[in-house]
Amino acid sequence: MQLFDPTRSSRDAHVQVVLGMPGHGKSTYICKVLQEWSKRGARGISLAVDGVCPDKPEPHGKHIAGWATHWCRPEALKDLAALPEQISMVACDEAALCLSTGRTDFRIMEQLIRRGRHTGPHGVTLLLGTQRVVDPRLAEAWTNAQRVVIFRMRGPNELERISKLAGMTQEALERIPHLPPGYCVVWDIDEGLWYPWVKEWL
């Protein structure tokens, strides 16, 4: 059976949340999605919101900015007015820290999600990586997530939140705290739960 590969899926998930502890593949996965996105021609224009990238990111470098068409620091994303209409993906690692830009209402994420609901040329895919699964600022993302990619997570609060995904199984929950680096479980609103979905990313 051919496994579902979320980096190459023909159906875009407008809101995708990527979970994982440091060093287990979360950022590498985001880079690979951006790499695939760039192959889409005019629809492959991406923006990376990267808070730790150097001033001149190396192409295909360590940080996600190196894989995106455009990049900015979190503080530059004050609102969507400056976001070019041709941007079709916004990717952000450590989303709870980056996209809040010092605000408590997380309005930028809500605006991005609303824009993602458009099916026309101005829609945008939102790709959010985080370790802070239960951060209240991510509630909007969880509510609208169409795909969740789960690398190793082991905190009881995090696993409890993951357990609430429709179709999540006890077997998958027991495996998630022990996933080796580069292996993940994928939940998709249409494709269902792929367990174990494994891939050597690193």
Secondary structure, DSSP 8 states (H G I E B T S, - for coil): -----TTS-SS--SEEEEE--TTSSHHHHHHHHHHHHGGGGGG--EEEE-SS--SS--TT-SSGGGGSSEEE-GGG-SSGGGS-TT--EEEESSHHHHTTTT-SS-HHHHHHHHHHT--STT--EEEEEES-TT-GGGHHHHHH-SEEEE-----HHHHHHHHTSTT--HHHHHHGGG--TTEEEEEETTTEEEEEEE----
